[in-house]
Amino acid sequence: MTRLLIQNCNVLSVPDANTVAVRENQDIVIEGARIAALLPSGQADVGHFDEIIPADGLLAMPGLINTHAHTPMVLFRGLAEDVPLAVWFNEYIWPLENNLIEEDVFWGMSLGIAEMLRAGVTTVNDHYFHMHQAAEAVKQAGSRALLGWAVFSSGGTDLLERSAAFVEEWQDSAEGRIHTILAPHAPYTCSDEFLRMCADLATSLNTGIHIHASENHEQTRVSLAKYGKTPVQVLEAAGILDRPTILAHACGVTPEDISLIANYGATVAHCPKTYMKLAMDIAPVAALRAAGVPVGIGTDGAVSNNTMNLWEVLRIMALAQKEITREAEALPLAETLYIATRGSAKTLGMENEIGALEPGYLADIALLDLSGMHHQPVHNVAANLVYNMEMADVRTVLVNGKVLMRDRQ
């Protein structure tokens, strides 16, 4: 087993939504894929390590977790600008995706992973097509992912069976870095019967479901007019919520929906940069969290975000919640950083594996440099992380105890 030492760093600790602390002058001992110990600098016997990473003055934090993305869409970056949501989908995205070939997904996923690693993003929950190609990209890159093959009613049972085969083939693969999930697209693209088939299949495969739901209030209004149910209620009736479910967006949820989501233990992936760019509604993060719903941050795809940089998303989330609630106290620093770390891990059902730097957790670590002028003076590290961070401040990144980026290389 490889033993690695990160020497003399400061360590970010976010134990709960009310607390942020920095433990100064620490050594992080890594054995294999996991953190073995955090010790005051100088206590570890340096002769017992295969590799030592000097980290004087750097801040160590858990690698960021992208809870909802369509990473291969980086290939379409900049191709659908300044258009409303319906036009964005119907005149740009669907035609572009109709021309995708399998190899495109591998290269798009590879580029997106590299971009995320540069931003300190070590895990992505991805929902796209030809996912065996995406999985191969994750395997080669060394990053971590939860992967689902997007399916629609129009694809029929053949595509659903291919998605199930993908789940079984790639689950716990790549040294345990790849997990799989079923990924029906949305209630408005999947019939009730198809959704029930997905729920039954998830039960037989013992896996969860990642689905778009209530992307805006208009979808909720249309669903109520057509079915007498909100999109979330449609998912409940189809049995989707009986499985561990990640709901992407939930911008159009009603108070009753929020209670329903909480009662079933479903989680929400929040992508506010997309919502602002496409003039959608903003999900009520404060209300969801008040109801006990785990919320994580996501980039969505680069056609609606333009970057895979979660630091942008983090600060937009905090600022947007302050704006829509008209309360400057909404989403304070500690809660915002909690959502970015333990909260995002819990959204993916991985709260005991990632999202914290503690003994026993997987060694997914980002080393940050706060010496830049845009951080000075450093009066409040939490404020620096939420409101000042740039991708270039991420110096070194590890996943599963292996260095994937060292000093930006």
ABEGO torsion letter per residue (X at the ends): XBBBBBBGBBBBBBABAABBBBBBGBBBBBBEABBABBBBBGABBAAABABBBBABGBBBBBBBBBABBBAAAAAABGABBGBBAAAAAAAAAAAAAAABBAAAAAAAAAAAAAAAAAAGBABBBBBBBGAAAAAAAAAAAGBBBBBBBBBBAAAEAAAAAAAAAAAAAABGBGGGABBBBBBBABAAABBAAAAAAAAAAAAAAGBBBBBBBGABAAAAAAAAAAAGBBAAAAAAAAGAAABBBBBBGGAABBAAAAAAAAAAGBBBBBBAAAAAAAGBBBBBAAAAAAAGBBBBBBAEBAAAAGBABAAAAAAAAAAAAAAAAGBAABGBAAAAAAAABAAAAAAAGAAAABGBBBBGBBBBBBBBBAABAAAOBBABAAAAAAAABBAAABABBBBGGBBABBGGX
